[in-house]
Amino acid sequence: MVDDYCASSGAVPDYGMYERAHSIVRGNHLDELIIETAEETLRKAREPEEPLIPEGRRGFRRDGA
């Protein structure tokens, strides 16, 4: 987006241009980002949490419990 603008206008890109381009692209895809976040939240809620083993790491116990 910034490259296209600079090529057509002859402007020199700066940090602010990239910030504005990022905001525009995020705004254009806001619905997709919201749906993706909701789907990830639901997926994580459905996955069973692995039990903690004594060392504080996640994993399965060898005795099958």
Backbone as a ProteinNet text record, in pm:
[ID]
protein_1_A
[PRIMARY]
MVDDYCASSGAVPDYGMYERAHSIVRGNHLDELIIETAEETLRKAREPEEPLIPEGRRGFRRDGA
[TERTIARY]
82.7	0	87.6	186.7	275.8	361.5	412.3	495.2	417.2	293.2	209.9	187.1	157.5	133.5	260	373.1	498.4	539	514.2	548.9	465.1	337.8	250.6	265.1	304	310.9	453	550.4	688.2	726.3	638.8	666.4	769.8	838.9	935.4	864.2	862.9	790.4	854.7	770.6	819.8	739.6	778.7	716.4	566.3	526.4	384.6	299.7	354.8	279.9	251	351.1	331.9	230.8	233.1	134.6	-7.7	-25.9	-158.7	-203.5	-111.7	-146	-187.4	-117	-150.8	-290.6	-322.2	-455.2	-565	-538.5	-637.2	-661.8	-554.7	-569.7	-641.8	-606.4	-676.6	-824	-854.7	-994	-1070.7	-1005.6	-1070.4	-1098.9	-1025	-1039.4	-1089	-1149.6	-1192.3	-1290.6	-1388.6	-1485.7	-1416.1	-1321	-1247.7	-1166.5	-1103.6	-1023.8	-1111	-1229.5	-1321.4	-1367.6	-1404.3	-1449.8	-1337.6	-1216.4	-1101.8	-1074.6	-1082.4	-1060.1	-1168.7	-1293.8	-1404.2	-1387.8	-1349.5	-1329.9	-1215.9	-1108.1	-995.5	-1035.9	-1114.5	-1161.1	-1248.4	-1339.8	-1424.9	-1343.4	-1246.8	-1163.4	-1085.3	-1029.9	-955	-1045.9	-1170	-1264.6	-1304.4	-1305.6	-1343.4	-1230.9	-1105.6	-991.9	-975	-958.9	-936.1	-797.3	-787.5	-659.3	-578.3	-451.1	-364.2	-337.5	-332	-307	-164.2	-145.2	-11.9	56.5	183	260.5	338	390.5	450.6	556.4	631.8	735.8	678.6	545.9	483.5	469.2	514.3	500	370	321.4	200.5	240.7	159	187	97.4	118.4	38.4	123.1	57.1	128.2	149.5	257.8	289.8	195	133.5	45	-94.7	-113.6	-241	-347.7	-319.9	-419.8	-421.5
-118.4	0	125.4	128.1	243	252.2	138.4	138.7	190.8	147.1	193.3	344.4	393.9	537.3	617.5	572.6	645.2	640.7	527.4	515.6	611.1	625.7	710.8	859.1	890.9	1032.1	1086.3	996.7	1041.2	1075.1	1044.9	1074	974.8	1017	931.8	870.7	736.7	673.8	706	721.7	739.8	648.7	646.6	557.7	583.1	708.7	744.4	686.4	681.1	621.5	474.3	405.1	262.5	242.3	328.9	320.3	341	441.8	469	355	301.8	190	68.2	44.5	-67.8	-50.9	69.1	96.9	78.3	122.4	108.5	-38.2	-115.6	-257.7	-330.8	-302.3	-365.6	-329.4	-204.1	-160.1	-228.8	-249.3	-316.9	-464.1	-522.8	-665.1	-689.2	-587.9	-597.9	-712.1	-728.3	-837.3	-972.6	-991.2	-1117.9	-1140.4	-1036.7	-1050.1	-1085.2	-1026.6	-1055.8	-1200.7	-1246.8	-1385.2	-1482.5	-1453.6	-1540.1	-1550.1	-1439.1	-1438.8	-1518.6	-1502.7	-1577.2	-1726.9	-1766.3	-1908	-1966	-1891.5	-1938.5	-1954.6	-1862.4	-1870.4	-1994.1	-2020.5	-2139.3	-2267	-2269.9	-2388.7	-2418	-2314.8	-2334.5	-2379.9	-2332.3	-2371	-2517.5	-2569.2	-2709.7	-2806.4	-2763.4	-2851.5	-2876.7	-3004.2	-3031.9	-2983.7	-2932.7	-2884.1	-3002.3	-3006.6	-3115.5	-3100.5	-3213	-3203.5	-3158.2	-3091	-3051.5	-3169.6	-3191.4	-3294.7	-3226.6	-3300.4	-3238.7	-3131.5	-3143.1	-3044.8	-2914.1	-2903.6	-2782.4	-2776.3	-2880.4	-2885.5	-2956.2	-2934.1	-3003.2	-3133.9	-3235.3	-3364.6	-3470.4	-3591.4	-3702.1	-3786.1	-3833.1	-3916.2	-4054.2	-4120.4	-4253.6	-4361.9	-4340.5	-4441.8	-4436.7	-4347.5	-4342.4	-4260.4	-4204.3	-4124	-3983.4
0	0	0	89.6	97.8	-28.6	-74.3	-195	-315.5	-329.6	-441.5	-433.8	-314.4	-297	-331.2	-278.6	-302.1	-449.3	-515.5	-656.7	-742.2	-706.9	-787.4	-754.7	-631.4	-592.9	-584.5	-580.5	-566.8	-424.2	-328.9	-187.8	-133.3	-29.5	38.2	159.5	169.2	281	415.6	516.2	651.8	744.7	869.2	967.5	981.1	978	991.3	879.7	759.6	647.5	673.6	724.9	754.1	866.6	967.1	1075.5	1021.9	936.9	880.5	789.3	709	620.8	703.4	812.9	900.3	958.8	1003.1	1058.7	953.7	832.1	724.3	693.3	680.1	647.6	760.3	885.8	998.8	996.9	969.5	963.6	851.9	738.3	626.3	655.6	747.6	778.2	920.7	981.1	1120.7	1143.7	1055.3	1072.3	1072.2	981.3	974.7	1101.7	1153.4	1275.2	1395.3	1403.7	1514.6	1507.4	1388.3	1370.8	1404.8	1358.6	1385.8	1535.6	1606.7	1751.3	1823.5	1781.8	1843.2	1819.9	1698.4	1668.4	1750.8	1766.3	1847.1	1993.6	2044.9	2183.6	2204	2110.4	2120.1	2109.9	2019.9	2002.4	2130.3	2192.3	2316.4	2429.3	2431.3	2536.7	2524	2402.7	2381.4	2411.3	2399.1	2421	2570.7	2608.4	2751	2791.5	2911.4	2960.8	3012.2	2975.7	3020.4	3169.4	3242.2	3386.5	3414.6	3528.5	3570.8	3637.4	3604.4	3673	3784.5	3881.1	3999.4	3970.7	3864.1	3836.1	3784.3	3767.7	3721.1	3569.7	3501.4	3356	3322.2	3202.8	3157.7	3090.9	3110.1	3049.6	3109.2	3070.4	3121.9	3216.5	3320.5	3417.3	3360	3399.2	3346	3397.7	3515.2	3569.7	3508.1	3411.9	3339.6	3407.3	3522.8	3593.8	3545.1
[MASK]
+++++++++++++++++++++++++++++++++++++++++++++++++++++++++++++++++

